[in-house]
Amino acid sequence: MADTATETKQIDLKTGVSDIIALIDQEREREIITRRFGLYDRRETLEQIGELLGITRERVRQLEKAILIRLKIAAENGKTDAVSQLEKVFIRTLSEIGRAARTQDLADKIYGKATNQQERAHVAFIATLAPGLTTLDENDNYFQAVTIADYGDEKKLKGRVDEIVATVKEAGVPQSVDQLFDKLNYENPLQVSALASISKQLAHLKDSWGLTKWPTVNPKNIRDKIYVILADNKKPMHFSEIAKSIKGSTFKRKDVTTQAIHNELIKDKRFVLIGRGIYALDNWGYSKGTVSDIISSVLKDAKEPLHRDEIVKRVLKSRQVKETTILLNLQSKAQFKRVAKATYILADEA
């Protein structure tokens, strides 16, 4: 990262962009390009620029297209070194990170830091003019992205991304990069993760990719985050431990109170209370209900009298409670009847 960032600073993206813009003679045309790409301020729509310049949206689109063609020709004819020099840096960087990338990811890699909107706009602008690169504009399905032209045009890039989305949908559960790589035809797992990151239909958590609507990879509320923490831990946790884990996670909006965590655990049927403040996921096989409810279920399933030690053993598979609590319920509740020494059945079956 350091080498790429150093070389980019030597070329100076900002200066390169300024040199290219200087090739545009008319002020109106400079306004169109700088505003459309957001080179100096926020990016503007065709309608916004049209209102500013007193022309139609369609006329802005036509002018933008014509200006970009002229700039590409100028770059190819060597009227500015910025495009050719930066193109080499971009291609080498893309080769290192999977041949394609979201513009934001490419910019971060090139600059060697988390970039701002203007820095990303500069990268997108240079990539648009570079003949060795293909760009993808942001829309409802894709993030703004850049790929090496030899790797495919815009249609092919979209097709690769859509193939990964379809593979995840078919699996029905989050997939690791290695799992996707095994199912697809790519040279390197980096290509899979790079392409997956371009889709707005996918999200990832750690090494797992899934649909954005799946809480296991894209937890949006407290309950989803609790679920992810428990699933990742693979064993029951106290609510205070869950709160601590969320605060130490990479989740967005992770500053939650312990009380808020406890409240959500109580409300959601996916979480089962199995001890004092200790919760598990319902799909782990833990049963809901009080200790006496679990004892009743154990005796009913057994269909025969059970010794108290065996009852305790089976109840502890569903509850993390003290043995004395189980024995107290067994001995004090009218629903259980002792039929032999330390042996019990359900009272209604006696």
C-alpha positions in Angstrom: 0.0 0.0 0.0 2.8 2.4 0.9 4.5 2.0 -2.5 1.3 2.7 -4.4 0.4 5.7 -2.2 3.9 7.2 -2.6 3.9 6.9 -6.4 0.4 8.4 -6.5 1.6 11.4 -4.5 4.5 11.9 -6.9 2.1 12.0 -9.8 -0.4 14.0 -7.7 -4.0 13.1 -8.6 -5.3 16.5 -7.8 -2.8 18.2 -10.0 -3.5 15.7 -12.8 -7.2 16.4 -12.6 -6.6 20.1 -12.8 -4.3 19.6 -15.9 -7.0 17.7 -17.6 -9.8 20.2 -16.8 -7.5 22.9 -18.2 -7.8 21.3 -21.6 -11.4 22.3 -21.7 -11.7 25.7 -23.3 -15.3 26.7 -22.5 -16.3 27.6 -18.9 -19.7 26.0 -19.3 -18.2 22.7 -20.4 -15.8 22.8 -17.4 -18.7 23.4 -15.1 -20.5 20.4 -16.5 -17.6 18.0 -16.0 -16.5 19.2 -12.6 -20.1 19.2 -11.3 -21.0 15.8 -12.9 -18.0 14.1 -11.3 -18.0 16.1 -8.1 -14.4 17.1 -8.6 -14.4 20.1 -6.3 -17.7 19.8 -4.5 -20.7 17.4 -4.3 -21.7 15.5 -7.4 -24.7 17.0 -9.2 -27.4 15.5 -11.4 -28.1 16.4 -15.0 -31.2 18.2 -13.9 -29.3 20.3 -11.3 -26.7 21.3 -13.8 -29.3 22.0 -16.5 -31.1 24.4 -14.2 -27.8 26.2 -13.3 -26.8 26.6 -16.9 -30.3 27.2 -18.3 -30.3 24.2 -20.6 -32.2 20.9 -20.7 -31.2 17.7 -19.0 -30.7 16.0 -22.4 -28.4 18.8 -23.6 -26.2 18.4 -20.5 -26.0 14.7 -21.1 -25.0 15.3 -24.8 -22.4 17.8 -23.8 -20.9 15.6 -21.1 -20.6 12.7 -23.5 -18.9 14.9 -26.2 -16.5 16.5 -23.7 -15.4 13.1 -22.3 -14.7 11.8 -25.8 -12.5 14.8 -26.5 -10.6 14.4 -23.3 -10.1 10.7 -24.0 -8.7 11.5 -27.4 -6.5 14.2 -25.9 -5.1 11.7 -23.3 -4.4 9.2 -26.0 -2.6 11.8 -28.0 -0.3 12.6 -25.1 -1.6 16.1 -24.4 -1.5 15.2 -20.7 0.7 12.6 -18.9 -1.6 12.3 -15.9 -4.0 9.8 -17.4 -1.3 7.4 -18.8 0.8 7.6 -15.6 -2.2 7.1 -13.3 -3.7 4.4 -15.4 -0.6 2.3 -14.8 -1.0 2.8 -11.0 -4.7 2.0 -11.2 -4.1 -1.2 -13.2 -1.4 -2.5 -11.0 -3.5 -1.8 -7.9 -6.5 -3.5 -9.3 -4.4 -6.5 -10.2 -3.4 -6.8 -6.5 -7.0 -6.6 -5.2 -8.9 -8.8 -7.6 -8.9 -6.9 -11.0 -12.1 -5.0 -10.1 -13.1 -2.9 -7.2 -15.6 -0.4 -5.8 -14.3 3.1 -6.6 -14.1 3.7 -2.9 -12.0 0.6 -2.2 -9.7 1.5 -5.1 -9.2 5.0 -3.9 -8.5 3.9 -0.4 -5.9 1.5 -1.6 -4.3 4.1 -3.9 -4.2 6.8 -1.3 -3.2 4.4 1.5 -6.0 5.8 3.8 -9.7 6.2 4.1 -10.6 8.7 1.4 -13.1 11.5 1.2 -15.7 12.0 -1.5 -13.6 14.4 -3.5 -10.6 12.0 -3.6 -12.9 9.2 -4.8 -14.3 11.5 -7.5 -10.7 12.2 -8.8 -10.1 8.4 -9.1 -13.4 7.9 -10.9 -12.7 10.8 -13.3 -9.2 9.5 -14.2 -10.6 5.9 -14.6 -13.3 7.1 -17.0 -10.7 8.7 -19.3 -8.2 5.8 -19.1 -8.5 3.5 -22.2 -7.1 0.5 -20.2 -10.0 0.7 -17.6 -13.7 0.1 -17.6 -16.0 2.0 -15.2 -19.4 1.2 -13.8 -21.7 4.0 -12.7 -23.6 3.6 -9.5 -27.3 2.6 -9.6 -29.8 0.6 -7.6 -28.0 -2.7 -8.0 -24.3 -1.7 -8.2 -21.8 0.5 -6.5 -19.6 2.8 -8.6 -16.8 0.5 -9.7 -13.6 0.2 -11.8 -12.1 -2.8 -13.6 -9.3 -3.5 -15.9 -10.5 -3.3 -19.5 -9.0 -6.6 -20.5 -11.1 -8.2 -17.7 -14.3 -7.2 -19.5 -16.6 -4.4 -20.5 -19.4 -3.0 -18.4 -21.8 -5.7 -19.4 -19.4 -8.5 -18.6 -18.6 -6.9 -15.2 -22.2 -6.8 -14.3 -22.6 -10.4 -15.4 -19.8 -11.5 -13.2 -21.3 -9.7 -10.2 -24.8 -11.0 -10.9 -23.4 -14.6 -11.1 -22.1 -14.3 -7.5 -25.4 -12.9 -6.3 -27.2 -15.8 -7.9 -24.8 -18.3 -6.3 -25.5 -16.8 -2.9 -29.2 -16.9 -3.4 -29.1 -20.5 -4.5 -27.2 -21.5 -1.4 -29.8 -19.8 0.8 -27.3 -19.2 3.6 -24.2 -17.0 3.9 -21.2 -18.2 2.0 -17.5 -17.8 2.7 -15.2 -16.5 -0.1 -13.6 -19.9 -0.3 -17.1 -21.6 -0.7 -18.0 -19.2 -3.5 -14.6 -19.7 -5.1 -15.2 -23.5 -5.1 -18.5 -23.0 -6.9 -17.4 -20.5 -9.5 -14.7 -20.3 -12.1 -12.1 -17.7 -11.0 -8.3 -17.8 -10.7 -8.2 -16.3 -7.2 -10.6 -15.9 -4.2 -9.7 -12.2 -4.3 -11.6 -11.8 -7.5 -14.7 -13.3 -5.9 -14.6 -10.9 -2.9 -13.8 -7.9 -5.2 -16.8 -8.6 -7.5 -19.1 -9.3 -4.5 -18.3 -6.0 -3.0 -19.6 -4.2 -6.1 -23.2 -5.5 -5.6 -25.7 -3.6 -3.5 -27.6 -6.9 -3.1 -24.8 -8.4 -1.0 -23.3 -7.7 2.4 -20.6 -9.4 4.3 -19.6 -9.9 7.9 -16.1 -11.2 8.5 -15.6 -13.8 5.8 -19.2 -14.5 5.0 -21.2 -13.0 2.1 -25.0 -13.0 2.0 -28.0 -11.0 0.8 -28.3 -7.5 2.4 -31.7 -8.6 3.9 -30.0 -11.4 5.9 -29.3 -10.3 9.5 -26.5 -12.7 9.9 -24.3 -10.7 7.5 -26.1 -7.3 7.7 -27.5 -6.8 11.2 -29.5 -3.6 11.3 -31.0 -3.6 14.8 -30.1 -4.8 18.3 -31.9 -8.1 18.0 -30.0 -9.0 14.8 -26.7 -8.1 16.4 -27.5 -10.3 19.4 -28.3 -13.1 17.0 -24.9 -12.7 15.2 -23.0 -12.6 18.5 -24.6 -15.7 19.8 -24.3 -17.6 16.5 -20.6 -16.6 16.3 -20.0 -17.7 19.9 -21.7 -21.0 19.3 -22.7 -21.4 23.0 -25.0 -19.7 25.5 -24.0 -16.3 26.9 -25.1 -14.0 29.8 -26.8 -10.9 28.5 -24.0 -8.7 30.0 -21.5 -10.7 28.0 -23.5 -10.2 24.8 -23.6 -6.4 25.5 -19.8 -6.4 26.0 -19.3 -8.3 22.7 -21.5 -5.9 20.7 -19.6 -2.9 22.1 -16.3 -4.6 21.1 -17.5 -5.5 17.6 -17.2 -3.8 14.2 -21.0 -3.2 14.0 -22.4 0.2 13.2 -24.2 1.8 16.1 -22.7 -0.6 18.7 -23.0 1.8 21.7 -25.9 0.0 23.4 -26.8 -0.4 27.0 -26.9 -3.7 28.8 -30.5 -3.1 29.8 -31.5 -2.6 26.1 -29.8 -5.9 25.3 -31.7 -7.7 28.0 -35.0 -6.2 26.9 -34.5 -7.3 23.3 -33.6 -10.8 24.5 -36.8 -11.1 26.3 -39.0 -10.0 23.4 -37.5 -12.1 20.6 -38.6 -15.7 20.3 -35.2 -16.7 18.7 -33.6 -16.4 22.1 -34.2 -18.9 24.9 -33.6 -18.1 28.6 -31.7 -21.2 29.9 -30.4 -19.9 33.2 -30.1 -16.7 35.3 -29.6 -14.1 32.6 -28.1 -16.8 30.2 -29.5 -17.0 26.7 -29.2 -19.5 23.8 -30.6 -19.6 20.3 -33.8 -21.6 19.8 -32.3 -23.5 16.9 -29.7 -25.0 19.2 -32.4 -27.3 20.6 -33.1 -25.6 23.9 -36.7 -25.7 25.0 -38.7 -22.7 26.2 -40.5 -22.7 29.6 -39.8 -22.9 33.3 -37.7 -25.6 35.0 -40.8 -27.5 35.9 -42.0 -27.3 32.3 -38.7 -28.9 31.2 -39.0 -31.6 33.8 -42.5 -32.4 32.6 -41.3 -32.6 29.0 -38.5 -34.9 30.0 -40.8 -37.3 31.9 -43.4 -37.2 29.1 -40.8 -38.0 26.4 -39.4 -40.8 28.6 -42.8 -42.6 28.9 -41.4 -44.4 31.9 -40.3 -43.5 35.5 -36.9 -41.8 35.7 -34.4 -41.6 38.5 -33.8 -38.1 39.7 -30.2 -38.2 38.6 -31.3 -39.0 35.0 -33.9 -36.2 35.2 -31.3 -33.8 36.3 -29.0 -34.9 33.5 -31.6 -34.4 30.8 -32.9 -31.1 32.1 -29.4 -29.7 32.1 -29.2 -30.3 28.4 -31.9 -27.6 28.1 -31.2 -25.3 31.0 -28.1 -23.9 32.7 -29.4 -24.0 36.3 -28.2 -25.5 39.6 -29.0 -29.1 40.3 -30.6 -28.1 43.5 -33.1 -25.9 41.6 -34.2 -29.0 39.5 -34.5 -31.2 42.6 -36.5 -28.5 44.4 -39.0 -28.3 41.6 -39.2 -32.1 41.3 -39.9 -32.5 45.0 -42.2 -29.5 45.6 -44.4 -29.5 42.5 -47.7 -31.4 42.6 -47.3 -32.4 39.0 -44.5 -34.8 39.8 -45.1 -38.1 41.8 -42.5 -40.2 43.4 -43.1 -43.9 42.6 -40.0 -45.4 44.1 -36.8 -44.3 45.8 -35.7 -41.1 44.0 -37.8 -42.1 41.0 -40.5 -40.0 39.5 -43.3 -39.9 36.9 -45.9 -37.3 35.9 -48.7 -37.2 38.5 -51.4 -37.4 35.8 -49.9 -40.7 34.6 -49.8 -42.3 38.0 
